[in-house]
């Protein structure tokens, strides 16, 4: 809290049901991405790099793995005396019944006591399932310069896709938000909300207390809190983000986000030493590439053993490709094994799944990426 | 609760790794692209349940201190256990008074105070894996005063020339510790690894000081072979002392053979190291990598064969790197052809297009050098 008096809360309760079997046992923020990361590493690393010391992680759906993953915060350096990562699942309290988080705003409301311990000036609300690099300190600076009550990060999306997003209509000169429309049929702007908000905590606290008692409310930031602020004539500003940003909602988009990393000048640039994305450290050998291996355009991490052909693919921690096997346009998640002679094309092989010797999965001309979540016999 | 206090020792004066050791001590040498040499003895101890470890540091401590830090990455309870670095007063090279005994004596009060009953001493300059808890049990069961770990080799004529060997009788009693002079093929090479009761260790430190101010622990134990019950225990698995540049190069190359990797690593015996948070390695369209260990954070566009590539190294298109140990953050420029070299950290090779050496005498490119 010493650095900028801003506390961050990451909404990490989402199931991500369109990721099917990948999120059967883990919440979407705990899904693996980019060889060695989990999606939640991105907001957590952004916090660490932006000088935010205290982060609450609001969990709900299948949170055991996520809890053990983020607890302590050491992986992101957030374990100094005045900092910490706190896992906040719904809990029973003396004056309230145990209740699931009814919406994004309710998740914060139920943890007002936690926030009060720190008494921050500003509250940063983040989503746990987006992939991007962003300096929240700069956003806070803009928030202060605008004398804003709330600032919402927005990204320009293609106009034809704008109706899929929450759209901010702004004063083009000042960036002040005049209107918010959730998934408008006829969008007036292409500035999509990224689900990243900075609020003045005192104001937000008041609104949340009122919202908790409002039986009509969905207890949601987009549906309730932001419209209330606009109705009350508060100063809301859009903060334009330029750069790589991806909400990986589906198997296709998760695959695509991994494939993006193969481009030499990809927008995410995980090799950027000024903005490192931190993750859990795993003791493994470095990657071993055998004499028969053939690797072209690939992103491969520690613990992998490659004895076959890997083209245009991303291999996560400990993935193995046997002799004569082919992995083309695919993603092998942590510990996935492609045995000798097997062929994997346009597929996403889930954690620890084994593709038996000589088996064939996926196809080059499939419309969608094949998710392989169970062992395939050879 | 571990019975033994772990001690990681430094190398003796006669050991010198040309080039690399000018920048850091052997325990801090990069190993297999991802590790440092010291990760092996510390992980061996940690995996054996030894959670109080002293790492003795004689010279050039910077790199080692940076790597070990708080020691959290070694999976040791940070309250009931500790990983402590103990520094020699003098850091001069070739200071013959600056022996292990001298530093042990200076820090004897720490050991006296520790509740541990035994000490396990392992070198910070040799690579092997060993369950020290099992070794300690063997030692206790044998009722010997001192147990020494050795590795039987049959090419002691050509290698291990900086090492000592154990002269063993049929009952594995140690009759002498002597320098391997390369005259005999088969030798029981001493792994500079000791197990004994703490009191025995303290007595030996005092006895060594009395005997000679240049004495090492090895010297005094050799003197005591007649008086004490000193036994050898054979080590199984991969073993490599790092005692000169060729030795460092050879052990790295040896581990490109999967058989040796199997002998050194196992899934239930993790080797811990400090993470650098580098991203995975990027192989581009023109990359051609065979028979190599590659660390994370590299960007590869050239040809790499039979190499160890350290973290964050960049290999440009047209470059050919063969039989090399390349440390971290090195740049190998377009069309550079390099073979049989150890390339130290941060080196940039761009202008010299052909850098070749004979594998029997590997070359060395200096740290931070621009070539």
Interface residues (C-beta under 8 A of the other chain):
Chain A: X34 X35 X36 X74 X261 X262 X264 X270 X271 X276 X277 X278 X279 X281 X283 X285 X286 X287 X288 X289 X290 X291 X292 X293 X295 X296 X297 X298 X299 X300 X301 X302 X310 X314 X315
Chain B: X32 X33 X34 X72 X73 X258 X261 X265 X270 X271 X272 X273 X275 X277 X278 X279 X280 X281 X282 X283 X284 X285 X287 X289 X290 X291 X292 X293 X294 X295 X296 X297 X299
